[in-house]
Amino acid sequence: MFFKSKRPADLKTNSKINDKLIVWVHNLFYILLFAITISGIASILSGGYVEALESQNIQYIKAEQNIKALGGHELLALIILILVLAHVAGVIKHYIKNKENTLKRILP
């Protein structure tokens, strides 16, 4: 959808800082989604999951504390969760404070 659909213009507020924050939050979402995908693949490969699936033997799966990429994956998931909550709070703020329905901008 990102490449096929036209994205709405960036939201403009009366604050330059807020305008830049909006752009950075959206860009950070894309960066984090890419990073969590890479860390998930690294966790699968380094955790012995491929070997376990191929051999159908769970003995190949390493303990969570021995999978280094898993810590990064969990951290990225937490950051994405916090960012989603902040994003929802921003939408609610725009709706209540500015009487602006920002969802109209993205829905056809």
N, C-alpha and C positions, 0 to 999 in steps of 0.2 A: 504494500500500500504506500510505503514511503516514497518509492520511486515512480509509481504509476499515478498516484493521486496528487492533485495540486494542494499544497498546504496553505492554510490561511496565513495572512500577513501577521507578523509579530504584533502582539498586543501593545498598544501605546497608552501610557499613563502620563500623569503630570510630573513624574519623577524620573530623571535620567538613570538613577541608581536602580530603581524598580524595573525600568525597561531593560537594562543590561542583565539584571538578575533573572528576568523571565527568559531571555535568550540563553543564558548559561545553564539554567535548570533544564531546559529542553535539550540542549546539547549534551549535558551530563547524563541524561537518561539514555541517549544513544551510546555514549561511551561506556556506561556501566553495563548495558545489555550486552555489548560486544565482549567486555571484560569478563562478565559472569559466565558467558558461554565458553570462553577460552579456559577459565579456571575449572569449569565443570568437566570439560573434556580432559584437562590435565588430571583432575581428581580420578576420573574413570580409568585413565591409562595407568597412572601411578599407583592406584589402589588395588590392582589385581582383579578388577571386575571383568575385564576382557577374558583373561585366563579362566576365571570362574565360569563364565558363560560358555566358553568353548569346551571346557572339560566337564561342565555341569557338576562342579565340585566347589562348594563355598569355602573350602579350606584355603583357597588362593587369595581370598579377600583379606586385605590387611586391616588391622585395628585402626579406628578413626585417628588416634593420636599419631600414627605412623604415616599418615597421608598428608604431606606438607601442603599440597595445593588446596586441601579441604578447608584449612583455616582461612585462606584468602577468599575462597568461595563463600564461606559463611559470612565473612566481613562484608563482601560485596552485596550479599543478600540483605544484610542489615541496613547498609547505606541506601539501597534501593527502596526498602520499606520506609525509612525515614523520609526519603525524597518524595515518595508517593504521598505520604501523610502531609508533608509540607505543601505539595502541589494541590491536594484537595483543600487544605486550609486556605490557600491563595484563591482558589476558585470561589469558595464560600465567602471570603473577604470581599472579592469583587462583586459578588452577587448582593451581599448585604450592604456594604459601605457605599459602593458606587452605583447601586441599582442597575448593574450591568450583567446581562446573561451571557457569559462567555461561551457557554455551550452552543449557542446559536451559531457561533463562528465556525465550529467544526462539523456540525451536523448538516447534511444536505437538505 
